[in-house]
Amino acid sequence: MAFASRVPRDTAPLMKSTRKAQHENDYLVKEERASMFVLLRDERSGGRKRFLLHRLIFIAKISPELADRRTLGGYYERLYQNLQRYYPGVGITGLLLLYPSQMVHMVESSSDVLYSILRDLRDAESRSHSPLILEPKVLVMSHDIPHRLFQQWTYKVLSIPSSRITGQEHEEPTGELILESLSVLLKLGMHFLTSPKASKNSADSAVFDKVPELILPEDTIKILLKCKQLLTPEEYLKSYDGPLDVMLDSEFVWPPAEHFLPLD
């Protein structure tokens, strides 16, 4: 004969209150929210991630000894393949425009990749007696950009004639010329971003024929290469790799130390 176990009447309220307290504790655990300190800490730590997105735009002369400009495109293809093996998980997108004697290169990737490209530009002339490009200049380095303008990296050999710049444009201030050139290049990138077909066929000449106003004139590039305001890769890397000398307020002593008694 089986006997059913019964809980004494005097202990039943205690067990109910215990179960209720346990249920409330489980509810509090599930509904636990992060404090303001935790939110700020996570936000700041997220801002220090290594693989944030940046954009580098630089210009250069193409070596007159280079018979086929596609050789330059192939060089950067191999360089980016090596960089992606060294920095796995980092995408490299952009567009390389090869004019008859000049070039414009837009690259989107992590800061490690972009500074590796700058170091490659700096060391190009010292590595070879016949470098592929000459006198490169950094047009802009944009940090923490919100999105990419290009879905892939590709290059295009341009055969369009160089447009002439009038005397009025020659007198244009250098700062305005740099801003206008950047505006044209970014508009070209926005064209690829908003036109999926153009992005997939970025090496097709028909894509550029539809937007000739978004192709930076080669004569403009020649003027920009002479601008002293633009830094060479070596100058840019010096400002990046060099030590930061900051004079603290505690290092200033005023009034200067003086001797109250003459020194004999």
Sequence and secondary structure as in RCSB ss.txt:
>XXXX:A:sequence
MAFASRVPRDTAPLMKSTRKAQHENDYLVKEERASMFVLLRDERSGGRKRFLLHRLIFIAKISPELADRRTLGGY
YERLYQNLQRYYPGVGITGLLLLYPSQMVHMVESSSDVLYSILRDLRDAESRSHSPLILEPKVLVMSHDIPHRLF
QQWTYKVLSIPSSRITGQEHEEPTGELILESLSVLLKLGMHFLTSPKASKNSADSAVFDKVPELILPEDTIKILL
KCKQLLTPEEYLKSYDGPLDVMLDSEFVWPPAEHFLPLD
>XXXX:A:secstr
        TTTHHHHHHHHHHHHHHHHHHHT    HHHHHHHHHHHTT TT  EEEEEEEEE TT S THHHHHH
HHHHHHHHHHHSTT   EEEEEE SSEEEEEEEE HHHHHHHHHHHHHHHHH SS SEEEEEEEEEE S SS S 
SSEEEEE         HHHHTS HHHHHHHHHHHHHHHHHHHHH HHHHHTTT HHHHHH GGGS  HHHHHHHH
T TTSB HHHHHHHHHS      GGG  SS    SS   
